[in-house]
Amino acid sequence: KAKGKKRFVHTTDSNHKLGFAPDLVQRNFTPAEPNRVWSSDITYIATDEGWLFLAVVLDLFSKRVVACLPLRPQIHGKRKWRKVWRIWLG
């Protein structure tokens, strides 16, 4: 059951000297064919049992959700995330 109380979690730390990922899309948000450009985001949902992460992937050609994956907060680290996505997306 989702809670109605508003909370805000700061998840971005821009105060670092690390590099940034390359811009492979180059602001072309209208690809010519399906499954060429996907976009994703993660949001956090407060529940009675704690935080739930919800990851969504959109195909920018069709503007449709191609993957929607609820995740437990125990999944940490780049390798574990990659493993989850590989299992889920096949």
N, C-alpha and C positions, 0 to 999 in steps of 0.2 A: 504494500500500500504506500503510495507516494505521500510525502508530507507537504503541507501547504505553506509552511514557514519559509520565507525567502532567505537564502544564504548565497553568498558569493565567494567563490574560491579563485584566488589568483593563481593561474597556472603558467603564465608567461613570465620568464625572467630574461629581459633584454639587456641586463647589465652584465655583459660578458664579452670576452674577446674571441669567442669561437666563431668559426665561419658559418655561412648560410648555405642552404641547399641551392643548387642551380635552378633557375627558372625555366623548366622544360616546356611549360605551356606558353610562355611569352605573351600572356594576356589574350591568347586566342581561345575564348570560351565557347566558340561555336565550331567544333571540328566538323569535317566533311563526311565522316562516317562513324558508325557506332563502335564502341569499345576501343577507341584510340586515345581518349583523354578521360580519366576519372578524377574526381575530386572527393576528398574525404574530410571528416571532422569528427571530433569526439566531444561529448558533453557529459556532465556529471549530474546525476539525479539523486537527491537525498531520499532515502526510504527508511522505514522503521528498523530495517536490518543493517543500515549503514549506506555508504555511497555505492551507487551503481554507475558504471561507465557505459555509455551507449555510443558505439562507433557506426557511422553511416558512410556509404560510398555511393556517389552519384555518377552516372554516365552523362557527360556534358552534352553529348549529341541528342539523346532522347530526353534528357532532364529527368530520368527515372532512377529510383533507388535500385542499385544492383547488389547491394549487401547492407544488411543491418544486423549488428552483432552486439548483444548485451555482454558486458564483461565484468568480472569481479575485480575489486581493487587489489587483489593479491597478485595479479599479473603485472610484474614489473620487469623492466629491462628490455633492451632492443631485441635480443634473441627470442625471448618468450613471445613478444608481440608478433614477430615475423612468423614464428611457429603457429600461433593462433590463426593468423591470416592465411597461411598456406593450407592449413587444415580446413578452414571455413570456405575459402574460395576454390579449393581443389587444385 
